[in-house]
């Protein structure tokens, strides 16, 4: 595996692989089994795989969140090498955003302004900007993203389509720990207690989904079920819980199968997101301890 530490090195590597199809897995590092599943998927989609590791400052709306974002580059390099990655691209911040940088890419409308977009102003603009820059640099045929960040994946799909970017987007399923919590680089910031509280997230979604299967279709009631599960735990703050249509993120009052129930919470200051497609398969969640 080659470690490419600047844009020149990436361009030289890409030119040497001009005849091969490339799949890219964009990440912010702190790689875990969820990322490894994206890498495995990427390996099945193209001749060679590039993982990008770049903590993108312009997608953070909170300086403290950026500062405390976990960084484990040495471990990430080992993990990528063991996972059969061909190149890891780790660009310096000053090359991605040199002095005077002032160009941004933004998908406007409800896809970007609801859910995480409503509570993290500018976040998706930062994501689409860096993803387009990374695609311009890596020139992949395929890009693999996780379904865990479903809103992000849908926004990127929209950008690719609207801007005629010739990259095929693959959305790979969310990987959950055995207790039901979706894998996230932020999970390492939860203490033991915080982690137990975090399980209320998949548990609440699963309860709401079961209620939906039993005939409850009122969005507010489904959202209430999630709130009830979350708010019994001190230190849990709900950022949003909402039911929206999957294709346009419009709010719904009466939920239908395939609608998205999405939740974001702060647990002891750590922001976590999770979602379920109503009427979809149950989540394997651990019951709450007595
Ligand atoms: O999902 C992430 O890790 C980031 O948002 C991404 C896509 C790598 C852009 O910085």
py3Dmol code that shows the C-alpha trace and the ligand (Angstrom):
import py3Dmol

protein = """\
ATOM      1  CA  UNK A   1       0.000   0.000   0.000  1.00  0.00           C
ATOM      2  CA  UNK A   2       1.224   3.503  -0.757  1.00  0.00           C
ATOM      3  CA  UNK A   3       0.744   6.382   1.645  1.00  0.00           C
ATOM      4  CA  UNK A   4       0.225   9.565  -0.382  1.00  0.00           C
ATOM      5  CA  UNK A   5       0.855  12.610   1.768  1.00  0.00           C
ATOM      6  CA  UNK A   6       0.210  15.389  -0.706  1.00  0.00           C
ATOM      7  CA  UNK A   7      -1.585  16.184  -3.966  1.00  0.00           C
ATOM      8  CA  UNK A   8       1.525  15.719  -6.145  1.00  0.00           C
ATOM      9  CA  UNK A   9       2.049  12.207  -4.796  1.00  0.00           C
ATOM     10  CA  UNK A  10      -1.622  11.390  -5.426  1.00  0.00           C
ATOM     11  CA  UNK A  11      -1.470  12.675  -9.009  1.00  0.00           C
ATOM     12  CA  UNK A  12       1.667  10.663  -9.744  1.00  0.00           C
ATOM     13  CA  UNK A  13       0.029   7.529  -8.283  1.00  0.00           C
ATOM     14  CA  UNK A  14      -3.197   8.097 -10.228  1.00  0.00           C
ATOM     15  CA  UNK A  15      -1.302   8.584 -13.506  1.00  0.00           C
ATOM     16  CA  UNK A  16       0.466   5.279 -12.898  1.00  0.00           C
ATOM     17  CA  UNK A  17      -2.968   3.641 -12.494  1.00  0.00           C
ATOM     18  CA  UNK A  18      -4.646   5.429 -15.397  1.00  0.00           C
ATOM     19  CA  UNK A  19      -5.776   2.154 -16.995  1.00  0.00           C
ATOM     20  CA  UNK A  20      -7.353   0.781 -13.800  1.00  0.00           C
ATOM     21  CA  UNK A  21     -10.784   1.445 -12.335  1.00  0.00           C
ATOM     22  CA  UNK A  22     -10.569   3.165  -8.950  1.00  0.00           C
ATOM     23  CA  UNK A  23     -12.984   3.034  -6.025  1.00  0.00           C
ATOM     24  CA  UNK A  24     -12.591   5.683  -3.338  1.00  0.00           C
ATOM     25  CA  UNK A  25     -13.686   5.498   0.289  1.00  0.00           C
ATOM     26  CA  UNK A  26     -13.651   9.044   1.718  1.00  0.00           C
ATOM     27  CA  UNK A  27     -13.169   9.105   5.511  1.00  0.00           C
ATOM     28  CA  UNK A  28     -12.089  11.387   8.313  1.00  0.00           C
ATOM     29  CA  UNK A  29      -9.968   8.586   9.803  1.00  0.00           C
ATOM     30  CA  UNK A  30     -10.366   6.912  13.213  1.00  0.00           C
ATOM     31  CA  UNK A  31     -11.239   3.858  11.148  1.00  0.00           C
ATOM     32  CA  UNK A  32     -13.417   1.110  12.588  1.00  0.00           C
ATOM     33  CA  UNK A  33     -15.158  -2.042  11.357  1.00  0.00           C
ATOM     34  CA  UNK A  34     -17.797   0.104   9.605  1.00  0.00           C
ATOM     35  CA  UNK A  35     -15.089   1.681   7.429  1.00  0.00           C
ATOM     36  CA  UNK A  36     -13.534  -1.742   6.816  1.00  0.00           C
ATOM     37  CA  UNK A  37     -16.867  -2.951   5.437  1.00  0.00           C
ATOM     38  CA  UNK A  38     -16.876   0.044   3.035  1.00  0.00           C
ATOM     39  CA  UNK A  39     -13.328  -0.866   1.959  1.00  0.00           C
ATOM     40  CA  UNK A  40     -14.345  -4.480   1.369  1.00  0.00           C
ATOM     41  CA  UNK A  41     -17.250  -3.292  -0.750  1.00  0.00           C
ATOM     42  CA  UNK A  42     -14.941  -0.931  -2.665  1.00  0.00           C
ATOM     43  CA  UNK A  43     -12.586  -3.831  -3.413  1.00  0.00           C
ATOM     44  CA  UNK A  44     -15.447  -5.666  -5.088  1.00  0.00           C
ATOM     45  CA  UNK A  45     -16.355  -2.621  -7.210  1.00  0.00           C
ATOM     46  CA  UNK A  46     -13.054  -1.631  -8.890  1.00  0.00           C
ATOM     47  CA  UNK A  47      -9.486  -2.727  -9.693  1.00  0.00           C
ATOM     48  CA  UNK A  48      -7.885  -0.557  -7.015  1.00  0.00           C
ATOM     49  CA  UNK A  49      -9.044   1.148  -3.817  1.00  0.00           C
ATOM     50  CA  UNK A  50      -8.034   4.539  -2.421  1.00  0.00           C
ATOM     51  CA  UNK A  51      -9.003   5.554   1.116  1.00  0.00           C
ATOM     52  CA  UNK A  52      -8.846   9.264   1.853  1.00  0.00           C
ATOM     53  CA  UNK A  53      -8.235  10.393   5.438  1.00  0.00           C
ATOM     54  CA  UNK A  54      -8.904  14.069   5.974  1.00  0.00           C
ATOM     55  CA  UNK A  55     -10.601  15.741   8.933  1.00  0.00           C
ATOM     56  CA  UNK A  56     -12.403  18.395   6.935  1.00  0.00           C
ATOM     57  CA  UNK A  57     -12.515  21.603   9.012  1.00  0.00           C
ATOM     58  CA  UNK A  58     -15.218  23.301   6.926  1.00  0.00           C
ATOM     59  CA  UNK A  59     -17.864  20.712   7.778  1.00  0.00           C
ATOM     60  CA  UNK A  60     -17.587  21.341  11.539  1.00  0.00           C
ATOM     61  CA  UNK A  61     -19.916  23.957  12.927  1.00  0.00           C
ATOM     62  CA  UNK A  62     -18.327  23.696  16.369  1.00  0.00           C
ATOM     63  CA  UNK A  63     -14.600  24.344  16.911  1.00  0.00           C
ATOM     64  CA  UNK A  64     -14.520  22.110  19.991  1.00  0.00           C
ATOM     65  CA  UNK A  65     -16.016  19.200  18.024  1.00  0.00           C
ATOM     66  CA  UNK A  66     -13.278  19.633  15.403  1.00  0.00           C
ATOM     67  CA  UNK A  67     -10.525  19.787  18.022  1.00  0.00           C
ATOM     68  CA  UNK A  68     -11.769  16.669  19.815  1.00  0.00           C
ATOM     69  CA  UNK A  69     -12.414  14.628  16.667  1.00  0.00           C
ATOM     70  CA  UNK A  70     -10.420  11.387  17.169  1.00  0.00           C
ATOM     71  CA  UNK A  71      -7.232  11.084  15.088  1.00  0.00           C
ATOM     72  CA  UNK A  72      -5.477   7.725  14.833  1.00  0.00           C
ATOM     73  CA  UNK A  73      -3.490   7.973  11.606  1.00  0.00           C
ATOM     74  CA  UNK A  74      -0.827   5.331  12.403  1.00  0.00           C
ATOM     75  CA  UNK A  75      -3.529   2.772  13.231  1.00  0.00           C
ATOM     76  CA  UNK A  76      -5.536   3.824  10.160  1.00  0.00           C
ATOM     77  CA  UNK A  77      -2.548   3.176   7.896  1.00  0.00           C
ATOM     78  CA  UNK A  78      -2.074  -0.311   9.391  1.00  0.00           C
ATOM     79  CA  UNK A  79      -5.817  -1.070   9.122  1.00  0.00           C
ATOM     80  CA  UNK A  80      -5.929   0.019   5.469  1.00  0.00           C
ATOM     81  CA  UNK A  81      -2.847  -1.965   4.590  1.00  0.00           C
ATOM     82  CA  UNK A  82      -4.278  -5.098   6.240  1.00  0.00           C
ATOM     83  CA  UNK A  83      -7.611  -4.532   4.468  1.00  0.00           C
ATOM     84  CA  UNK A  84      -5.946  -4.649   1.042  1.00  0.00           C
ATOM     85  CA  UNK A  85      -6.201  -0.913   0.254  1.00  0.00           C
ATOM     86  CA  UNK A  86      -3.902   0.144  -2.592  1.00  0.00           C
ATOM     87  CA  UNK A  87      -3.327   3.755  -1.532  1.00  0.00           C
ATOM     88  CA  UNK A  88      -4.242   5.975   1.405  1.00  0.00           C
ATOM     89  CA  UNK A  89      -4.389   9.696   0.648  1.00  0.00           C
ATOM     90  CA  UNK A  90      -3.735  11.981   3.619  1.00  0.00           C
ATOM     91  CA  UNK A  91      -3.656  15.537   2.272  1.00  0.00           C
ATOM     92  CA  UNK A  92      -2.402  18.389   4.440  1.00  0.00           C
ATOM     93  CA  UNK A  93      -5.051  20.936   5.422  1.00  0.00           C
ATOM     94  CA  UNK A  94      -3.011  23.772   3.884  1.00  0.00           C
ATOM     95  CA  UNK A  95      -3.117  22.050   0.482  1.00  0.00           C
ATOM     96  CA  UNK A  96      -6.848  21.422   0.602  1.00  0.00           C
ATOM     97  CA  UNK A  97      -7.647  24.935   1.824  1.00  0.00           C
ATOM     98  CA  UNK A  98      -4.756  27.267   0.988  1.00  0.00           C
ATOM     99  CA  UNK A  99      -4.907  30.910   2.018  1.00  0.00           C
ATOM    100  CA  UNK A 100      -7.522  32.727  -0.019  1.00  0.00           C
ATOM    101  CA  UNK A 101      -9.655  29.627  -0.543  1.00  0.00           C
ATOM    102  CA  UNK A 102     -13.224  30.727  -1.349  1.00  0.00           C
ATOM    103  CA  UNK A 103     -15.034  28.153  -3.516  1.00  0.00           C
ATOM    104  CA  UNK A 104     -17.862  25.993  -2.156  1.00  0.00           C
ATOM    105  CA  UNK A 105     -20.378  23.486  -3.532  1.00  0.00           C
ATOM    106  CA  UNK A 106     -23.855  23.389  -2.037  1.00  0.00           C
ATOM    107  CA  UNK A 107     -26.965  21.304  -2.583  1.00  0.00           C
ATOM    108  CA  UNK A 108     -29.817  23.608  -1.587  1.00  0.00           C
ATOM    109  CA  UNK A 109     -33.341  22.786  -0.410  1.00  0.00           C
ATOM    110  CA  UNK A 110     -34.901  20.392   2.089  1.00  0.00           C
ATOM    111  CA  UNK A 111     -32.383  17.613   1.483  1.00  0.00           C
ATOM    112  CA  UNK A 112     -29.708  19.850   3.045  1.00  0.00           C
ATOM    113  CA  UNK A 113     -31.758  22.110   5.296  1.00  0.00           C
ATOM    114  CA  UNK A 114     -33.682  19.505   7.338  1.00  0.00           C
ATOM    115  CA  UNK A 115     -32.537  17.046  10.046  1.00  0.00           C
ATOM    116  CA  UNK A 116     -28.742  17.392  10.480  1.00  0.00           C
ATOM    117  CA  UNK A 117     -28.765  20.336   8.066  1.00  0.00           C
ATOM    118  CA  UNK A 118     -31.095  22.278  10.360  1.00  0.00           C
ATOM    119  CA  UNK A 119     -29.001  21.755  13.467  1.00  0.00           C
ATOM    120  CA  UNK A 120     -25.539  21.991  11.841  1.00  0.00           C
ATOM    121  CA  UNK A 121     -25.613  25.057   9.568  1.00  0.00           C
ATOM    122  CA  UNK A 122     -23.006  24.813   6.814  1.00  0.00           C
ATOM    123  CA  UNK A 123     -22.197  21.185   7.593  1.00  0.00           C
ATOM    124  CA  UNK A 124     -23.399  19.689   4.309  1.00  0.00           C
ATOM    125  CA  UNK A 125     -21.908  22.526   2.288  1.00  0.00           C
ATOM    126  CA  UNK A 126     -18.573  21.562   3.845  1.00  0.00           C
ATOM    127  CA  UNK A 127     -19.162  17.882   3.055  1.00  0.00           C
ATOM    128  CA  UNK A 128     -20.155  18.378  -0.593  1.00  0.00           C
ATOM    129  CA  UNK A 129     -17.286  20.810  -1.138  1.00  0.00           C
ATOM    130  CA  UNK A 130     -14.631  18.434   0.172  1.00  0.00           C
ATOM    131  CA  UNK A 131     -16.145  15.382  -1.511  1.00  0.00           C
ATOM    132  CA  UNK A 132     -16.152  17.094  -4.902  1.00  0.00           C
ATOM    133  CA  UNK A 133     -12.549  18.232  -4.347  1.00  0.00           C
ATOM    134  CA  UNK A 134     -11.528  14.679  -3.389  1.00  0.00           C
ATOM    135  CA  UNK A 135     -13.277  13.276  -6.471  1.00  0.00           C
ATOM    136  CA  UNK A 136     -11.508  15.822  -8.690  1.00  0.00           C
ATOM    137  CA  UNK A 137      -8.195  14.759  -7.191  1.00  0.00           C
ATOM    138  CA  UNK A 138      -8.634  10.972  -7.034  1.00  0.00           C
ATOM    139  CA  UNK A 139     -10.725  10.700 -10.224  1.00  0.00           C
ATOM    140  CA  UNK A 140     -12.504   7.522  -9.121  1.00  0.00           C
ATOM    141  CA  UNK A 141     -15.118   5.634 -11.108  1.00  0.00           C
ATOM    142  CA  UNK A 142     -16.876   4.531  -7.893  1.00  0.00           C
ATOM    143  CA  UNK A 143     -17.256   5.983  -4.397  1.00  0.00           C
ATOM    144  CA  UNK A 144     -18.484   4.034  -1.378  1.00  0.00           C
ATOM    145  CA  UNK A 145     -20.316   5.729   1.506  1.00  0.00           C
ATOM    146  CA  UNK A 146     -22.078   4.294   4.557  1.00  0.00           C
ATOM    147  CA  UNK A 147     -25.839   4.178   4.947  1.00  0.00           C
ATOM    148  CA  UNK A 148     -25.356   5.305   8.538  1.00  0.00           C
ATOM    149  CA  UNK A 149     -24.930   8.858   7.198  1.00  0.00           C
ATOM    150  CA  UNK A 150     -27.927   8.487   4.908  1.00  0.00           C
ATOM    151  CA  UNK A 151     -28.656  12.201   4.552  1.00  0.00           C
ATOM    152  CA  UNK A 152     -25.037  12.789   3.542  1.00  0.00           C
ATOM    153  CA  UNK A 153     -25.187   9.981   0.953  1.00  0.00           C
ATOM    154  CA  UNK A 154     -28.421  11.309  -0.563  1.00  0.00           C
ATOM    155  CA  UNK A 155     -27.047  14.847  -0.764  1.00  0.00           C
ATOM    156  CA  UNK A 156     -23.848  13.628  -2.447  1.00  0.00           C
ATOM    157  CA  UNK A 157     -25.916  11.570  -4.907  1.00  0.00           C
ATOM    158  CA  UNK A 158     -27.894  14.715  -5.756  1.00  0.00           C
ATOM    159  CA  UNK A 159     -24.692  16.724  -6.272  1.00  0.00           C
ATOM    160  CA  UNK A 160     -23.195  14.042  -8.556  1.00  0.00           C
ATOM    161  CA  UNK A 161     -26.331  13.942 -10.621  1.00  0.00           C
ATOM    162  CA  UNK A 162     -26.863  17.717 -10.780  1.00  0.00           C
ATOM    163  CA  UNK A 163     -23.232  18.458 -11.684  1.00  0.00           C
ATOM    164  CA  UNK A 164     -22.831  15.512 -14.112  1.00  0.00           C
ATOM    165  CA  UNK A 165     -19.954  14.076 -12.109  1.00  0.00           C
ATOM    166  CA  UNK A 166     -19.089  10.671 -13.632  1.00  0.00           C
ATOM    167  CA  UNK A 167     -18.728   8.824 -10.321  1.00  0.00           C
ATOM    168  CA  UNK A 168     -21.042   5.952  -9.348  1.00  0.00           C
ATOM    169  CA  UNK A 169     -22.090   6.137  -5.713  1.00  0.00           C
ATOM    170  CA  UNK A 170     -22.503   2.922  -3.731  1.00  0.00           C
ATOM    171  CA  UNK A 171     -24.232   3.089  -0.340  1.00  0.00           C
ATOM    172  CA  UNK A 172     -23.181   0.199   1.897  1.00  0.00           C
ATOM    173  CA  UNK A 173     -25.256  -0.969   4.894  1.00  0.00           C
ATOM    174  CA  UNK A 174     -24.747   0.342   8.429  1.00  0.00           C
ATOM    175  CA  UNK A 175     -22.625  -1.904  10.627  1.00  0.00           C
ATOM    176  CA  UNK A 176     -23.866  -2.182  14.219  1.00  0.00           C
ATOM    177  CA  UNK A 177     -22.134  -3.437  17.314  1.00  0.00           C
ATOM    178  CA  UNK A 178     -23.605  -6.550  18.864  1.00  0.00           C
ATOM    179  CA  UNK A 179     -25.642  -4.338  21.236  1.00  0.00           C
ATOM    180  CA  UNK A 180     -27.281  -2.475  18.307  1.00  0.00           C
ATOM    181  CA  UNK A 181     -25.270   0.780  18.388  1.00  0.00           C
ATOM    182  CA  UNK A 182     -24.182   1.843  14.887  1.00  0.00           C
ATOM    183  CA  UNK A 183     -20.395   2.018  14.585  1.00  0.00           C
ATOM    184  CA  UNK A 184     -19.121   5.595  14.568  1.00  0.00           C
ATOM    185  CA  UNK A 185     -15.733   7.198  15.113  1.00  0.00           C
ATOM    186  CA  UNK A 186     -17.402   9.291  17.807  1.00  0.00           C
ATOM    187  CA  UNK A 187     -18.342   6.225  19.901  1.00  0.00           C
ATOM    188  CA  UNK A 188     -14.840   6.158  21.422  1.00  0.00           C
ATOM    189  CA  UNK A 189     -15.675   9.460  23.143  1.00  0.00           C
ATOM    190  CA  UNK A 190     -18.542   7.871  25.076  1.00  0.00           C
ATOM    191  CA  UNK A 191     -17.645   6.591  28.529  1.00  0.00           C
ATOM    192  CA  UNK A 192     -18.971   3.242  29.711  1.00  0.00           C
ATOM    193  CA  UNK A 193     -22.103   4.919  31.048  1.00  0.00           C
ATOM    194  CA  UNK A 194     -22.546   7.061  27.947  1.00  0.00           C
ATOM    195  CA  UNK A 195     -22.394   3.972  25.792  1.00  0.00           C
ATOM    196  CA  UNK A 196     -25.195   2.350  27.807  1.00  0.00           C
ATOM    197  CA  UNK A 197     -27.267   5.513  27.419  1.00  0.00           C
ATOM    198  CA  UNK A 198     -26.539   5.530  23.674  1.00  0.00           C
ATOM    199  CA  UNK A 199     -28.259   2.168  23.308  1.00  0.00           C
ATOM    200  CA  UNK A 200     -31.544   3.985  23.884  1.00  0.00           C
ATOM    201  CA  UNK A 201     -31.096   5.286  20.333  1.00  0.00           C
ATOM    202  CA  UNK A 202     -31.460   1.983  18.417  1.00  0.00           C
ATOM    203  CA  UNK A 203     -33.852   0.718  21.088  1.00  0.00           C
ATOM    204  CA  UNK A 204     -36.163   3.726  20.631  1.00  0.00           C
ATOM    205  CA  UNK A 205     -36.049   3.413  16.841  1.00  0.00           C
ATOM    206  CA  UNK A 206     -36.789  -0.275  17.052  1.00  0.00           C
ATOM    207  CA  UNK A 207     -39.745   0.310  19.404  1.00  0.00           C
ATOM    208  CA  UNK A 208     -41.179   2.930  17.061  1.00  0.00           C
ATOM    209  CA  UNK A 209     -40.743   0.584  14.117  1.00  0.00           C
ATOM    210  CA  UNK A 210     -42.579  -2.176  15.991  1.00  0.00           C
ATOM    211  CA  UNK A 211     -45.392   0.252  16.826  1.00  0.00           C
ATOM    212  CA  UNK A 212     -45.543   1.158  13.129  1.00  0.00           C
ATOM    213  CA  UNK A 213     -45.757  -2.556  12.243  1.00  0.00           C
ATOM    214  CA  UNK A 214     -48.633  -2.822  14.764  1.00  0.00           C
ATOM    215  CA  UNK A 215     -50.542  -0.045  12.984  1.00  0.00           C
ATOM    216  CA  UNK A 216     -49.326   3.231  14.553  1.00  0.00           C
ATOM    217  CA  UNK A 217     -48.798   5.634  11.646  1.00  0.00           C
ATOM    218  CA  UNK A 218     -49.046   9.061  13.312  1.00  0.00           C
ATOM    219  CA  UNK A 219     -45.571  10.587  13.004  1.00  0.00           C
ATOM    220  CA  UNK A 220     -45.827  12.506  16.267  1.00  0.00           C
ATOM    221  CA  UNK A 221     -46.674   9.311  18.151  1.00  0.00           C
ATOM    222  CA  UNK A 222     -43.762   7.442  16.579  1.00  0.00           C
ATOM    223  CA  UNK A 223     -41.439  10.297  17.494  1.00  0.00           C
ATOM    224  CA  UNK A 224     -42.840  10.305  21.049  1.00  0.00           C
ATOM    225  CA  UNK A 225     -41.931   6.628  21.417  1.00  0.00           C
ATOM    226  CA  UNK A 226     -38.326   7.486  20.562  1.00  0.00           C
ATOM    227  CA  UNK A 227     -38.317  10.447  22.986  1.00  0.00           C
ATOM    228  CA  UNK A 228     -39.723   8.280  25.811  1.00  0.00           C
ATOM    229  CA  UNK A 229     -36.909   5.810  25.383  1.00  0.00           C
ATOM    230  CA  UNK A 230     -34.224   8.500  25.227  1.00  0.00           C
ATOM    231  CA  UNK A 231     -35.286  10.986  27.856  1.00  0.00           C
ATOM    232  CA  UNK A 232     -35.366   8.599  30.812  1.00  0.00           C
ATOM    233  CA  UNK A 233     -31.581   8.866  30.755  1.00  0.00           C
ATOM    234  CA  UNK A 234     -30.037  11.932  32.388  1.00  0.00           C
ATOM    235  CA  UNK A 235     -27.405  13.527  30.162  1.00  0.00           C
ATOM    236  CA  UNK A 236     -29.253  12.670  26.948  1.00  0.00           C
ATOM    237  CA  UNK A 237     -30.344  15.683  24.912  1.00  0.00           C
ATOM    238  CA  UNK A 238     -32.403  15.159  21.757  1.00  0.00           C
ATOM    239  CA  UNK A 239     -31.225  17.303  18.857  1.00  0.00           C
ATOM    240  CA  UNK A 240     -34.028  16.144  16.556  1.00  0.00           C
ATOM    241  CA  UNK A 241     -36.314  13.178  15.954  1.00  0.00           C
ATOM    242  CA  UNK A 242     -38.422  13.316  12.828  1.00  0.00           C
ATOM    243  CA  UNK A 243     -40.263  11.281  10.212  1.00  0.00           C
ATOM    244  CA  UNK A 244     -39.639  12.409   6.633  1.00  0.00           C
ATOM    245  CA  UNK A 245     -40.169  11.053   3.134  1.00  0.00           C
ATOM    246  CA  UNK A 246     -37.020   9.396   1.911  1.00  0.00           C
ATOM    247  CA  UNK A 247     -36.913  10.882  -1.582  1.00  0.00           C
ATOM    248  CA  UNK A 248     -37.323  14.579  -0.694  1.00  0.00           C
ATOM    249  CA  UNK A 249     -37.086  14.797   3.121  1.00  0.00           C
ATOM    250  CA  UNK A 250     -40.499  16.438   3.330  1.00  0.00           C
ATOM    251  CA  UNK A 251     -42.101  16.139   6.780  1.00  0.00           C
ATOM    252  CA  UNK A 252     -44.945  13.640   7.005  1.00  0.00           C
ATOM    253  CA  UNK A 253     -47.844  13.551   9.454  1.00  0.00           C
ATOM    254  CA  UNK A 254     -49.017  10.039   8.547  1.00  0.00           C
ATOM    255  CA  UNK A 255     -46.092   7.701   8.069  1.00  0.00           C
ATOM    256  CA  UNK A 256     -45.884   5.111   5.292  1.00  0.00           C
ATOM    257  CA  UNK A 257     -43.622   2.105   4.858  1.00  0.00           C
ATOM    258  CA  UNK A 258     -40.221   3.283   3.601  1.00  0.00           C
ATOM    259  CA  UNK A 259     -40.398   6.677   5.340  1.00  0.00           C
ATOM    260  CA  UNK A 260     -37.309   7.661   7.288  1.00  0.00           C
ATOM    261  CA  UNK A 261     -37.375   7.995  11.083  1.00  0.00           C
ATOM    262  CA  UNK A 262     -34.151   9.810  11.930  1.00  0.00           C
ATOM    263  CA  UNK A 263     -32.755  10.868  15.303  1.00  0.00           C
ATOM    264  CA  UNK A 264     -29.774  12.864  16.538  1.00  0.00           C
ATOM    265  CA  UNK A 265     -28.820  13.157  20.192  1.00  0.00           C
ATOM    266  CA  UNK A 266     -26.091  14.541  22.374  1.00  0.00           C
ATOM    267  CA  UNK A 267     -24.971  12.072  25.011  1.00  0.00           C
ATOM    268  CA  UNK A 268     -22.724  13.724  27.563  1.00  0.00           C
ATOM    269  CA  UNK A 269     -21.828  16.210  24.807  1.00  0.00           C
ATOM    270  CA  UNK A 270     -21.121  13.587  22.096  1.00  0.00           C
ATOM    271  CA  UNK A 271     -23.358  13.885  19.034  1.00  0.00           C
ATOM    272  CA  UNK A 272     -24.734  10.607  17.664  1.00  0.00           C
ATOM    273  CA  UNK A 273     -27.154   9.914  14.826  1.00  0.00           C
ATOM    274  CA  UNK A 274     -29.207   6.891  13.868  1.00  0.00           C
ATOM    275  CA  UNK A 275     -32.226   6.126  11.695  1.00  0.00           C
ATOM    276  CA  UNK A 276     -34.556   3.403  10.574  1.00  0.00           C
ATOM    277  CA  UNK A 277     -36.714   2.942   7.497  1.00  0.00           C
ATOM    278  CA  UNK A 278     -40.234   2.351   8.808  1.00  0.00           C
ATOM    279  CA  UNK A 279     -41.526  -1.098   7.980  1.00  0.00           C
ATOM    280  CA  UNK A 280     -37.936  -2.321   7.486  1.00  0.00           C
ATOM    281  CA  UNK A 281     -36.351  -5.186   9.396  1.00  0.00           C
ATOM    282  CA  UNK A 282     -36.158  -4.994  13.214  1.00  0.00           C
ATOM    283  CA  UNK A 283     -32.836  -3.957  14.761  1.00  0.00           C
ATOM    284  CA  UNK A 284     -31.086  -6.486  16.980  1.00  0.00           C
ATOM    285  CA  UNK A 285     -31.039  -4.355  20.142  1.00  0.00           C
ATOM    286  CA  UNK A 286     -30.273  -5.379  23.715  1.00  0.00           C
ATOM    287  CA  UNK A 287     -33.164  -4.887  26.150  1.00  0.00           C
ATOM    288  CA  UNK A 288     -32.663  -2.298  28.887  1.00  0.00           C
ATOM    289  CA  UNK A 289     -31.111  -3.723  32.065  1.00  0.00           C
ATOM    290  CA  UNK A 290     -33.412  -3.666  35.173  1.00  0.00           C
TER     291      UNK A 290
END
"""
ligand_1 = """\
10
LIG
O -18.579 10.788 6.415
C -17.457 11.322 6.576
O -16.543 10.752 7.195
C -17.206 12.719 6.011
O -18.357 13.495 6.069
C -16.641 12.704 4.592
C -17.614 12.105 3.596
C -15.329 11.912 4.556
C -16.336 14.133 4.129
O -15.411 14.752 4.955
"""
view = py3Dmol.view(width=600, height=400)
view.addModel(protein, "pdb")
view.setStyle({"model": 0}, {"cartoon": {"style": "trace"}})
view.addModel(ligand_1, "xyz")
view.setStyle({"model": 1}, {"stick": {}})
view.zoomTo()
view.show()
